[in-house]
């Protein structure tokens, strides 16, 4: 099980099968340039592997101009 916390909404989603960060972003309908993907305080790139038991945080990037 992979637990994903989505900010700023504070929503939590669980997935039983994920392979890569890109797959996670696609499932959430997000683009890699609009979202920070964090595991254990480290930023992940879209090609990095996700493992069972991971807790991932998605932070949507908001630009105010």
CHARMM-style PDB file with segment names, atoms N, HN, CA, C and O in Angstrom:
ATOM      1  N   UNK     1       0.840  -1.172   0.000  1.00  0.00      PROA
ATOM      2  CA  UNK     1       0.000   0.000   0.000  1.00  0.00      PROA
ATOM      3  C   UNK     1       0.890   1.241   0.000  1.00  0.00      PROA
ATOM      4  O   UNK     1       1.870   1.312   0.741  1.00  0.00      PROA
ATOM      5  N   UNK     2       0.540   2.211  -0.833  1.00  0.00      PROA
ATOM      6  HN  UNK     2      -0.257   2.153  -1.435  1.00  0.00      PROA
ATOM      7  CA  UNK     2       1.230   3.491  -0.894  1.00  0.00      PROA
ATOM      8  C   UNK     2       0.239   4.555  -0.440  1.00  0.00      PROA
ATOM      9  O   UNK     2      -0.870   4.645  -0.967  1.00  0.00      PROA
ATOM     10  N   UNK     3       0.639   5.354   0.535  1.00  0.00      PROA
ATOM     11  HN  UNK     3       1.539   5.281   0.964  1.00  0.00      PROA
ATOM     12  CA  UNK     3      -0.220   6.413   1.050  1.00  0.00      PROA
ATOM     13  C   UNK     3       0.242   7.731   0.451  1.00  0.00      PROA
ATOM     14  O   UNK     3       1.423   8.074   0.513  1.00  0.00      PROA
ATOM     15  N   UNK     4      -0.705   8.470  -0.134  1.00  0.00      PROA
ATOM     16  HN  UNK     4      -1.664   8.191  -0.184  1.00  0.00      PROA
ATOM     17  CA  UNK     4      -0.388   9.732  -0.798  1.00  0.00      PROA
ATOM     18  C   UNK     4      -1.195  10.842  -0.142  1.00  0.00      PROA
ATOM     19  O   UNK     4      -2.424  10.783  -0.102  1.00  0.00      PROA
ATOM     20  N   UNK     5      -0.505  11.852   0.371  1.00  0.00      PROA
ATOM     21  HN  UNK     5       0.493  11.900   0.339  1.00  0.00      PROA
ATOM     22  CA  UNK     5      -1.154  13.018   0.959  1.00  0.00      PROA
ATOM     23  C   UNK     5      -1.062  14.157  -0.051  1.00  0.00      PROA
ATOM     24  O   UNK     5       0.019  14.479  -0.543  1.00  0.00      PROA
ATOM     25  N   UNK     6      -2.206  14.760  -0.351  1.00  0.00      PROA
ATOM     26  HN  UNK     6      -3.085  14.498   0.049  1.00  0.00      PROA
ATOM     27  CA  UNK     6      -2.264  15.816  -1.363  1.00  0.00      PROA
ATOM     28  C   UNK     6      -2.477  17.153  -0.665  1.00  0.00      PROA
ATOM     29  O   UNK     6      -3.447  17.340   0.069  1.00  0.00      PROA
ATOM     30  N   UNK     7      -1.556  18.073  -0.908  1.00  0.00      PROA
ATOM     31  HN  UNK     7      -0.768  17.920  -1.505  1.00  0.00      PROA
ATOM     32  CA  UNK     7      -1.629  19.418  -0.329  1.00  0.00      PROA
ATOM     33  C   UNK     7      -1.830  20.436  -1.449  1.00  0.00      PROA
ATOM     34  O   UNK     7      -1.275  20.230  -2.528  1.00  0.00      PROA
ATOM     35  N   UNK     8      -2.559  21.482  -1.274  1.00  0.00      PROA
ATOM     36  HN  UNK     8      -3.010  21.649  -0.398  1.00  0.00      PROA
ATOM     37  CA  UNK     8      -3.017  22.028  -0.002  1.00  0.00      PROA
ATOM     38  C   UNK     8      -4.381  21.503   0.457  1.00  0.00      PROA
ATOM     39  O   UNK     8      -4.883  21.958   1.485  1.00  0.00      PROA
ATOM     40  N   UNK     9      -4.991  20.572  -0.260  1.00  0.00      PROA
ATOM     41  HN  UNK     9      -4.583  20.203  -1.095  1.00  0.00      PROA
ATOM     42  CA  UNK     9      -6.329  20.099   0.086  1.00  0.00      PROA
ATOM     43  C   UNK     9      -6.376  19.297   1.388  1.00  0.00      PROA
ATOM     44  O   UNK     9      -7.414  19.254   2.049  1.00  0.00      PROA
ATOM     45  N   UNK    10      -5.260  18.663   1.763  1.00  0.00      PROA
ATOM     46  HN  UNK    10      -4.417  18.698   1.227  1.00  0.00      PROA
ATOM     47  CA  UNK    10      -5.238  17.838   2.957  1.00  0.00      PROA
ATOM     48  C   UNK    10      -5.881  16.479   2.736  1.00  0.00      PROA
ATOM     49  O   UNK    10      -6.214  15.785   3.696  1.00  0.00      PROA
ATOM     50  N   UNK    11      -6.054  16.099   1.492  1.00  0.00      PROA
ATOM     51  HN  UNK    11      -5.783  16.663   0.712  1.00  0.00      PROA
ATOM     52  CA  UNK    11      -6.676  14.817   1.129  1.00  0.00      PROA
ATOM     53  C   UNK    11      -5.641  13.698   1.191  1.00  0.00      PROA
ATOM     54  O   UNK    11      -4.474  13.910   0.862  1.00  0.00      PROA
ATOM     55  N   UNK    12      -6.069  12.504   1.615  1.00  0.00      PROA
ATOM     56  HN  UNK    12      -7.017  12.332   1.883  1.00  0.00      PROA
ATOM     57  CA  UNK    12      -5.201  11.336   1.630  1.00  0.00      PROA
ATOM     58  C   UNK    12      -5.812  10.251   0.757  1.00  0.00      PROA
ATOM     59  O   UNK    12      -7.003   9.956   0.854  1.00  0.00      PROA
ATOM     60  N   UNK    13      -4.979   9.660  -0.097  1.00  0.00      PROA
ATOM     61  HN  UNK    13      -4.011   9.900  -0.175  1.00  0.00      PROA
ATOM     62  CA  UNK    13      -5.409   8.601  -1.012  1.00  0.00      PROA
ATOM     63  C   UNK    13      -4.467   7.422  -0.837  1.00  0.00      PROA
ATOM     64  O   UNK    13      -3.272   7.605  -0.603  1.00  0.00      PROA
ATOM     65  N   UNK    14      -5.004   6.207  -0.950  1.00  0.00      PROA
ATOM     66  HN  UNK    14      -5.975   6.058  -1.140  1.00  0.00      PROA
ATOM     67  CA  UNK    14      -4.171   5.009  -0.858  1.00  0.00      PROA
ATOM     68  C   UNK    14      -4.214   4.257  -2.184  1.00  0.00      PROA
ATOM     69  O   UNK    14      -5.271   4.128  -2.802  1.00  0.00      PROA
ATOM     70  N   UNK    15      -3.055   3.763  -2.613  1.00  0.00      PROA
ATOM     71  HN  UNK    15      -2.197   3.868  -2.111  1.00  0.00      PROA
ATOM     72  CA  UNK    15      -2.953   2.973  -3.836  1.00  0.00      PROA
ATOM     73  C   UNK    15      -2.317   1.633  -3.498  1.00  0.00      PROA
ATOM     74  O   UNK    15      -1.382   1.558  -2.700  1.00  0.00      PROA
ATOM     75  N   UNK    16      -2.830   0.588  -4.110  1.00  0.00      PROA
ATOM     76  HN  UNK    16      -3.589   0.649  -4.758  1.00  0.00      PROA
ATOM     77  CA  UNK    16      -2.254  -0.734  -3.869  1.00  0.00      PROA
ATOM     78  C   UNK    16      -1.129  -1.043  -4.839  1.00  0.00      PROA
ATOM     79  O   UNK    16      -0.261  -1.863  -4.541  1.00  0.00      PROA
ATOM     80  N   UNK    17      -1.134  -0.390  -6.007  1.00  0.00      PROA
ATOM     81  HN  UNK    17      -1.839   0.277  -6.249  1.00  0.00      PROA
ATOM     82  CA  UNK    17      -0.100  -0.694  -6.993  1.00  0.00      PROA
ATOM     83  C   UNK    17       0.301   0.571  -7.753  1.00  0.00      PROA
ATOM     84  O   UNK    17      -0.482   1.136  -8.517  1.00  0.00      PROA
ATOM     85  N   UNK    18       1.524   0.992  -7.524  1.00  0.00      PROA
ATOM     86  HN  UNK    18       2.160   0.534  -6.903  1.00  0.00      PROA
ATOM     87  CA  UNK    18       2.125   2.106  -8.260  1.00  0.00      PROA
ATOM     88  C   UNK    18       3.567   1.725  -8.555  1.00  0.00      PROA
ATOM     89  O   UNK    18       4.221   1.070  -7.744  1.00  0.00      PROA
ATOM     90  N   UNK    19       4.058   2.134  -9.710  1.00  0.00      PROA
ATOM     91  HN  UNK    19       3.526   2.667 -10.369  1.00  0.00      PROA
ATOM     92  CA  UNK    19       5.438   1.819 -10.067  1.00  0.00      PROA
ATOM     93  C   UNK    19       6.349   3.040 -10.054  1.00  0.00      PROA
ATOM     94  O   UNK    19       7.464   2.987  -9.533  1.00  0.00      PROA
ATOM     95  N   UNK    20       5.865   4.147 -10.634  1.00  0.00      PROA
ATOM     96  HN  UNK    20       4.960   4.190 -11.056  1.00  0.00      PROA
ATOM     97  CA  UNK    20       6.710   5.333 -10.756  1.00  0.00      PROA
ATOM     98  C   UNK    20       5.946   6.588 -10.334  1.00  0.00      PROA
ATOM     99  O   UNK    20       4.721   6.586 -10.214  1.00  0.00      PROA
ATOM    100  N   UNK    21       6.702   7.645 -10.116  1.00  0.00      PROA
ATOM    101  HN  UNK    21       7.697   7.647 -10.213  1.00  0.00      PROA
ATOM    102  CA  UNK    21       6.111   8.939  -9.800  1.00  0.00      PROA
ATOM    103  C   UNK    21       5.223   9.402 -10.953  1.00  0.00      PROA
ATOM    104  O   UNK    21       4.145   9.945 -10.712  1.00  0.00      PROA
ATOM    105  N   UNK    22       5.649   9.200 -12.192  1.00  0.00      PROA
ATOM    106  HN  UNK    22       6.525   8.759 -12.388  1.00  0.00      PROA
ATOM    107  CA  UNK    22       4.848   9.610 -13.341  1.00  0.00      PROA
ATOM    108  C   UNK    22       3.492   8.904 -13.344  1.00  0.00      PROA
ATOM    109  O   UNK    22       2.473   9.523 -13.650  1.00  0.00      PROA
ATOM    110  N   UNK    23       3.473   7.629 -13.009  1.00  0.00      PROA
ATOM    111  HN  UNK    23       4.301   7.127 -12.760  1.00  0.00      PROA
ATOM    112  CA  UNK    23       2.213   6.891 -12.943  1.00  0.00      PROA
ATOM    113  C   UNK    23       1.300   7.499 -11.871  1.00  0.00      PROA
ATOM    114  O   UNK    23       0.097   7.635 -12.096  1.00  0.00      PROA
ATOM    115  N   UNK    24       1.845   7.859 -10.731  1.00  0.00      PROA
ATOM    116  HN  UNK    24       2.822   7.748 -10.548  1.00  0.00      PROA
ATOM    117  CA  UNK    24       1.066   8.503  -9.673  1.00  0.00      PROA
ATOM    118  C   UNK    24       0.484   9.821 -10.154  1.00  0.00      PROA
ATOM    119  O   UNK    24      -0.702  10.087  -9.957  1.00  0.00      PROA
ATOM    120  N   UNK    25       1.311  10.649 -10.787  1.00  0.00      PROA
ATOM    121  HN  UNK    25       2.274  10.433 -10.947  1.00  0.00      PROA
ATOM    122  CA  UNK    25       0.832  11.934 -11.284  1.00  0.00      PROA
ATOM    123  C   UNK    25      -0.277  11.755 -12.313  1.00  0.00      PROA
ATOM    124  O   UNK    25      -1.260  12.496 -12.299  1.00  0.00      PROA
ATOM    125  N   UNK    26      -0.129  10.785 -13.199  1.00  0.00      PROA
ATOM    126  HN  UNK    26       0.669  10.183 -13.211  1.00  0.00      PROA
ATOM    127  CA  UNK    26      -1.163  10.523 -14.201  1.00  0.00      PROA
ATOM    128  C   UNK    26      -2.475  10.101 -13.546  1.00  0.00      PROA
ATOM    129  O   UNK    26      -3.545  10.541 -13.966  1.00  0.00      PROA
ATOM    130  N   UNK    27      -2.402   9.259 -12.529  1.00  0.00      PROA
ATOM    131  HN  UNK    27      -1.533   8.902 -12.188  1.00  0.00      PROA
ATOM    132  CA  UNK    27      -3.614   8.823 -11.824  1.00  0.00      PROA
ATOM    133  C   UNK    27      -4.319   9.998 -11.152  1.00  0.00      PROA
ATOM    134  O   UNK    27      -5.544  10.003 -11.036  1.00  0.00      PROA
ATOM    135  N   UNK    28      -3.558  10.981 -10.716  1.00  0.00      PROA
ATOM    136  HN  UNK    28      -2.563  10.977 -10.810  1.00  0.00      PROA
ATOM    137  CA  UNK    28      -4.128  12.155 -10.065  1.00  0.00      PROA
ATOM    138  C   UNK    28      -4.487  13.266 -11.057  1.00  0.00      PROA
ATOM    139  O   UNK    28      -5.074  14.276 -10.667  1.00  0.00      PROA
ATOM    140  N   UNK    29      -4.142  13.086 -12.325  1.00  0.00      PROA
ATOM    141  HN  UNK    29      -3.665  12.266 -12.641  1.00  0.00      PROA
ATOM    142  CA  UNK    29      -4.427  14.106 -13.337  1.00  0.00      PROA
ATOM    143  C   UNK    29      -3.556  15.343 -13.169  1.00  0.00      PROA
ATOM    144  O   UNK    29      -3.979  16.458 -13.474  1.00  0.00      PROA
ATOM    145  N   UNK    30      -2.332  15.137 -12.679  1.00  0.00      PROA
ATOM    146  HN  UNK    30      -1.989  14.231 -12.431  1.00  0.00      PROA
ATOM    147  CA  UNK    30      -1.419  16.249 -12.433  1.00  0.00      PROA
ATOM    148  C   UNK    30      -0.231  16.184 -13.385  1.00  0.00      PROA
ATOM    149  O   UNK    30       0.099  15.120 -13.909  1.00  0.00      PROA
ATOM    150  N   UNK    31       0.401  17.320 -13.603  1.00  0.00      PROA
ATOM    151  HN  UNK    31       0.132  18.185 -13.177  1.00  0.00      PROA
ATOM    152  CA  UNK    31       1.576  17.417 -14.470  1.00  0.00      PROA
ATOM    153  C   UNK    31       2.813  17.595 -13.595  1.00  0.00      PROA
ATOM    154  O   UNK    31       2.755  18.260 -12.561  1.00  0.00      PROA
ATOM    155  N   UNK    32       3.929  17.005 -14.007  1.00  0.00      PROA
ATOM    156  HN  UNK    32       3.977  16.465 -14.848  1.00  0.00      PROA
ATOM    157  CA  UNK    32       5.141  17.051 -13.186  1.00  0.00      PROA
ATOM    158  C   UNK    32       5.692  18.460 -12.985  1.00  0.00      PROA
ATOM    159  O   UNK    32       6.427  18.696 -12.026  1.00  0.00      PROA
ATOM    160  N   UNK    33       5.356  19.398 -13.863  1.00  0.00      PROA
ATOM    161  HN  UNK    33       4.759  19.207 -14.642  1.00  0.00      PROA
ATOM    162  CA  UNK    33       5.849  20.771 -13.688  1.00  0.00      PROA
ATOM    163  C   UNK    33       4.990  21.574 -12.717  1.00  0.00      PROA
ATOM    164  O   UNK    33       5.380  22.670 -12.315  1.00  0.00      PROA
ATOM    165  N   UNK    34       3.833  21.051 -12.335  1.00  0.00      PROA
ATOM    166  HN  UNK    34       3.515  20.161 -12.662  1.00  0.00      PROA
ATOM    167  CA  UNK    34       2.920  21.750 -11.439  1.00  0.00      PROA
ATOM    168  C   UNK    34       2.875  21.154 -10.035  1.00  0.00      PROA
ATOM    169  O   UNK    34       2.136  21.637  -9.178  1.00  0.00      PROA
ATOM    170  N   UNK    35       3.666  20.103  -9.797  1.00  0.00      PROA
ATOM    171  HN  UNK    35       4.267  19.711 -10.493  1.00  0.00      PROA
ATOM    172  CA  UNK    35       3.543  19.360  -8.551  1.00  0.00      PROA
ATOM    173  C   UNK    35       4.919  18.955  -8.009  1.00  0.00      PROA
ATOM    174  O   UNK    35       5.774  18.485  -8.759  1.00  0.00      PROA
ATOM    175  N   UNK    36       5.120  19.140  -6.715  1.00  0.00      PROA
ATOM    176  HN  UNK    36       4.425  19.521  -6.105  1.00  0.00      PROA
ATOM    177  CA  UNK    36       6.301  18.615  -6.043  1.00  0.00      PROA
ATOM    178  C   UNK    36       5.926  17.263  -5.454  1.00  0.00      PROA
ATOM    179  O   UNK    36       4.888  17.130  -4.805  1.00  0.00      PROA
ATOM    180  N   UNK    37       6.763  16.268  -5.678  1.00  0.00      PROA
ATOM    181  HN  UNK    37       7.606  16.376  -6.205  1.00  0.00      PROA
ATOM    182  CA  UNK    37       6.529  14.929  -5.150  1.00  0.00      PROA
ATOM    183  C   UNK    37       7.632  14.658  -4.134  1.00  0.00      PROA
ATOM    184  O   UNK    37       8.817  14.689  -4.465  1.00  0.00      PROA
ATOM    185  N   UNK    38       7.227  14.389  -2.887  1.00  0.00      PROA
ATOM    186  HN  UNK    38       6.264  14.363  -2.618  1.00  0.00      PROA
ATOM    187  CA  UNK    38       8.178  14.300  -1.781  1.00  0.00      PROA
ATOM    188  C   UNK    38       8.015  12.965  -1.050  1.00  0.00      PROA
ATOM    189  O   UNK    38       6.902  12.543  -0.735  1.00  0.00      PROA
ATOM    190  N   UNK    39       9.147  12.313  -0.789  1.00  0.00      PROA
ATOM    191  HN  UNK    39      10.051  12.655  -1.044  1.00  0.00      PROA
ATOM    192  CA  UNK    39       9.178  11.087   0.024  1.00  0.00      PROA
ATOM    193  C   UNK    39      10.304  11.249   1.036  1.00  0.00      PROA
ATOM    194  O   UNK    39      11.454  11.483   0.665  1.00  0.00      PROA
ATOM    195  N   UNK    40       9.969  11.124   2.303  1.00  0.00      PROA
ATOM    196  HN  UNK    40       9.034  10.933   2.604  1.00  0.00      PROA
ATOM    197  CA  UNK    40      10.961  11.250   3.379  1.00  0.00      PROA
ATOM    198  C   UNK    40      11.769  12.546   3.282  1.00  0.00      PROA
ATOM    199  O   UNK    40      12.977  12.551   3.518  1.00  0.00      PROA
ATOM    200  N   UNK    41      11.094  13.638   2.934  1.00  0.00      PROA
ATOM    201  HN  UNK    41      10.113  13.633   2.743  1.00  0.00      PROA
ATOM    202  CA  UNK    41      11.755  14.937   2.863  1.00  0.00      PROA
ATOM    203  C   UNK    41      12.587  15.171   1.619  1.00  0.00      PROA
ATOM    204  O   UNK    41      13.241  16.208   1.510  1.00  0.00      PROA
ATOM    205  N   UNK    42      12.580  14.229   0.669  1.00  0.00      PROA
ATOM    206  HN  UNK    42      12.049  13.387   0.758  1.00  0.00      PROA
ATOM    207  CA  UNK    42      13.365  14.375  -0.555  1.00  0.00      PROA
ATOM    208  C   UNK    42      12.448  14.512  -1.772  1.00  0.00      PROA
ATOM    209  O   UNK    42      11.444  13.810  -1.892  1.00  0.00      PROA
ATOM    210  N   UNK    43      12.811  15.422  -2.663  1.00  0.00      PROA
ATOM    211  HN  UNK    43      13.627  15.993  -2.565  1.00  0.00      PROA
ATOM    212  CA  UNK    43      12.054  15.581  -3.901  1.00  0.00      PROA
ATOM    213  C   UNK    43      12.324  14.407  -4.832  1.00  0.00      PROA
ATOM    214  O   UNK    43      13.456  13.938  -4.942  1.00  0.00      PROA
ATOM    215  N   UNK    44      11.280  13.941  -5.498  1.00  0.00      PROA
ATOM    216  HN  UNK    44      10.360  14.322  -5.409  1.00  0.00      PROA
ATOM    217  CA  UNK    44      11.406  12.835  -6.442  1.00  0.00      PROA
ATOM    218  C   UNK    44      11.183  13.332  -7.863  1.00  0.00      PROA
ATOM    219  O   UNK    44      10.380  14.237  -8.092  1.00  0.00      PROA
ATOM    220  N   UNK    45      11.888  12.744  -8.807  1.00  0.00      PROA
ATOM    221  HN  UNK    45      12.539  12.009  -8.621  1.00  0.00      PROA
ATOM    222  CA  UNK    45      11.661  13.030 -10.217  1.00  0.00      PROA
ATOM    223  C   UNK    45      10.626  12.057 -10.759  1.00  0.00      PROA
ATOM    224  O   UNK    45      10.326  11.042 -10.131  1.00  0.00      PROA
ATOM    225  N   UNK    46      10.086  12.371 -11.926  1.00  0.00      PROA
ATOM    226  HN  UNK    46      10.330  13.195 -12.437  1.00  0.00      PROA
ATOM    227  CA  UNK    46       8.985  11.581 -12.472  1.00  0.00      PROA
ATOM    228  C   UNK    46       9.359  10.143 -12.819  1.00  0.00      PROA
ATOM    229  O   UNK    46       8.469   9.301 -12.939  1.00  0.00      PROA
ATOM    230  N   UNK    47      10.632   9.838 -12.981  1.00  0.00      PROA
ATOM    231  HN  UNK    47      11.355  10.522 -12.884  1.00  0.00      PROA
ATOM    232  CA  UNK    47      11.031   8.478 -13.346  1.00  0.00      PROA
ATOM    233  C   UNK    47      11.418   7.611 -12.143  1.00  0.00      PROA
ATOM    234  O   UNK    47      11.778   6.446 -12.313  1.00  0.00      PROA
ATOM    235  N   UNK    48      11.347   8.167 -10.934  1.00  0.00      PROA
ATOM    236  HN  UNK    48      11.055   9.113 -10.795  1.00  0.00      PROA
ATOM    237  CA  UNK    48      11.739   7.393  -9.752  1.00  0.00      PROA
ATOM    238  C   UNK    48      10.691   6.360  -9.371  1.00  0.00      PROA
ATOM    239  O   UNK    48       9.492   6.561  -9.562  1.00  0.00      PROA
ATOM    240  N   UNK    49      11.174   5.249  -8.828  1.00  0.00      PROA
ATOM    241  HN  UNK    49      12.148   5.086  -8.673  1.00  0.00      PROA
ATOM    242  CA  UNK    49      10.314   4.138  -8.429  1.00  0.00      PROA
ATOM    243  C   UNK    49       9.613   4.448  -7.101  1.00  0.00      PROA
ATOM    244  O   UNK    49      10.175   5.086  -6.211  1.00  0.00      PROA
ATOM    245  N   UNK    50       8.378   3.975  -7.004  1.00  0.00      PROA
ATOM    246  HN  UNK    50       7.922   3.457  -7.727  1.00  0.00      PROA
ATOM    247  CA  UNK    50       7.613   4.035  -5.756  1.00  0.00      PROA
ATOM    248  C   UNK    50       7.503   2.610  -5.249  1.00  0.00      PROA
ATOM    249  O   UNK    50       7.214   1.689  -6.013  1.00  0.00      PROA
ATOM    250  N   UNK    51       7.736   2.435  -3.952  1.00  0.00      PROA
ATOM    251  HN  UNK    51       7.971   3.184  -3.332  1.00  0.00      PROA
ATOM    252  CA  UNK    51       7.723   1.097  -3.354  1.00  0.00      PROA
ATOM    253  C   UNK    51       6.543   0.944  -2.401  1.00  0.00      PROA
ATOM    254  O   UNK    51       6.036   1.928  -1.861  1.00  0.00      PROA
ATOM    255  N   UNK    52       6.118  -0.280  -2.205  1.00  0.00      PROA
ATOM    256  HN  UNK    52       6.529  -1.079  -2.643  1.00  0.00      PROA
ATOM    257  CA  UNK    52       5.074  -0.570  -1.233  1.00  0.00      PROA
ATOM    258  C   UNK    52       5.515  -0.057   0.137  1.00  0.00      PROA
ATOM    259  O   UNK    52       6.670  -0.231   0.528  1.00  0.00      PROA
ATOM    260  N   UNK    53       4.604   0.566   0.853  1.00  0.00      PROA
ATOM    261  HN  UNK    53       3.666   0.707   0.536  1.00  0.00      PROA
ATOM    262  CA  UNK    53       4.913   1.116   2.166  1.00  0.00      PROA
ATOM    263  C   UNK    53       5.361   2.565   2.141  1.00  0.00      PROA
ATOM    264  O   UNK    53       5.502   3.185   3.194  1.00  0.00      PROA
ATOM    265  N   UNK    54       5.589   3.120   0.942  1.00  0.00      PROA
ATOM    266  HN  UNK    54       5.474   2.616   0.086  1.00  0.00      PROA
ATOM    267  CA  UNK    54       5.996   4.522   0.842  1.00  0.00      PROA
ATOM    268  C   UNK    54       4.863   5.445   1.270  1.00  0.00      PROA
ATOM    269  O   UNK    54       3.687   5.153   1.053  1.00  0.00      PROA
ATOM    270  N   UNK    55       5.235   6.554   1.875  1.00  0.00      PROA
ATOM    271  HN  UNK    55       6.190   6.791   2.051  1.00  0.00      PROA
ATOM    272  CA  UNK    55       4.308   7.642   2.157  1.00  0.00      PROA
ATOM    273  C   UNK    55       4.791   8.829   1.342  1.00  0.00      PROA
ATOM    274  O   UNK    55       5.890   9.344   1.549  1.00  0.00      PROA
ATOM    275  N   UNK    56       3.955   9.246   0.419  1.00  0.00      PROA
ATOM    276  HN  UNK    56       3.062   8.828   0.251  1.00  0.00      PROA
ATOM    277  CA  UNK    56       4.306  10.284  -0.553  1.00  0.00      PROA
ATOM    278  C   UNK    56       3.468  11.525  -0.280  1.00  0.00      PROA
ATOM    279  O   UNK    56       2.294  11.423   0.075  1.00  0.00      PROA
ATOM    280  N   UNK    57       4.069  12.684  -0.444  1.00  0.00      PROA
ATOM    281  HN  UNK    57       5.023  12.767  -0.732  1.00  0.00      PROA
ATOM    282  CA  UNK    57       3.329  13.932  -0.354  1.00  0.00      PROA
ATOM    283  C   UNK    57       3.371  14.614  -1.708  1.00  0.00      PROA
ATOM    284  O   UNK    57       4.437  14.773  -2.302  1.00  0.00      PROA
ATOM    285  N   UNK    58       2.203  15.016  -2.192  1.00  0.00      PROA
ATOM    286  HN  UNK    58       1.337  14.887  -1.709  1.00  0.00      PROA
ATOM    287  CA  UNK    58       2.089  15.797  -3.420  1.00  0.00      PROA
ATOM    288  C   UNK    58       1.762  17.228  -3.017  1.00  0.00      PROA
ATOM    289  O   UNK    58       0.758  17.472  -2.346  1.00  0.00      PROA
ATOM    290  N   UNK    59       2.594  18.165  -3.418  1.00  0.00      PROA
ATOM    291  HN  UNK    59       3.409  17.967  -3.963  1.00  0.00      PROA
ATOM    292  CA  UNK    59       2.322  19.585  -3.151  1.00  0.00      PROA
ATOM    293  C   UNK    59       2.133  20.290  -4.472  1.00  0.00      PROA
ATOM    294  O   UNK    59       3.052  20.378  -5.287  1.00  0.00      PROA
ATOM    295  N   UNK    60       0.939  20.788  -4.673  1.00  0.00      PROA
ATOM    296  HN  UNK    60       0.193  20.717  -4.012  1.00  0.00      PROA
ATOM    297  CA  UNK    60       0.657  21.521  -5.905  1.00  0.00      PROA
ATOM    298  C   UNK    60       1.328  22.876  -5.837  1.00  0.00      PROA
ATOM    299  O   UNK    60       1.230  23.587  -4.837  1.00  0.00      PROA
ATOM    300  N   UNK    61       2.011  23.223  -6.917  1.00  0.00      PROA
ATOM    301  HN  UNK    61       2.090  22.645  -7.730  1.00  0.00      PROA
ATOM    302  CA  UNK    61       2.712  24.504  -6.996  1.00  0.00      PROA
ATOM    303  C   UNK    61       1.718  25.575  -7.423  1.00  0.00      PROA
ATOM    304  O   UNK    61       1.033  25.441  -8.437  1.00  0.00      PROA
ATOM    305  N   UNK    62       1.655  26.635  -6.631  1.00  0.00      PROA
ATOM    306  HN  UNK    62       2.211  26.743  -5.808  1.00  0.00      PROA
ATOM    307  CA  UNK    62       0.738  27.715  -6.929  1.00  0.00      PROA
ATOM    308  C   UNK    62       1.565  28.972  -7.186  1.00  0.00      PROA
ATOM    309  O   UNK    62       2.370  29.382  -6.350  1.00  0.00      PROA
ATOM    310  N   UNK    63       1.358  29.566  -8.337  1.00  0.00      PROA
ATOM    311  HN  UNK    63       0.704  29.232  -9.016  1.00  0.00      PROA
ATOM    312  CA  UNK    63       2.090  30.769  -8.707  1.00  0.00      PROA
ATOM    313  C   UNK    63       1.157  31.972  -8.592  1.00  0.00      PROA
ATOM    314  O   UNK    63       0.067  31.987  -9.163  1.00  0.00      PROA
ATOM    315  N   UNK    64       1.602  32.972  -7.850  1.00  0.00      PROA
ATOM    316  HN  UNK    64       2.488  32.961  -7.386  1.00  0.00      PROA
ATOM    317  CA  UNK    64       0.828  34.194  -7.688  1.00  0.00      PROA
ATOM    318  C   UNK    64       1.659  35.323  -8.278  1.00  0.00      PROA
ATOM    319  O   UNK    64       2.804  35.537  -7.880  1.00  0.00      PROA
ATOM    320  N   UNK    65       1.080  36.037  -9.221  1.00  0.00      PROA
ATOM    321  HN  UNK    65       0.150  35.863  -9.544  1.00  0.00      PROA
ATOM    322  CA  UNK    65       1.879  37.060  -9.887  1.00  0.00      PROA
ATOM    323  C   UNK    65       1.401  38.398  -9.796  1.00  0.00      PROA
ATOM    324  OT1 UNK    65       2.023  39.314 -10.334  1.00  0.00      PROA
TER     325      UNK     65
END
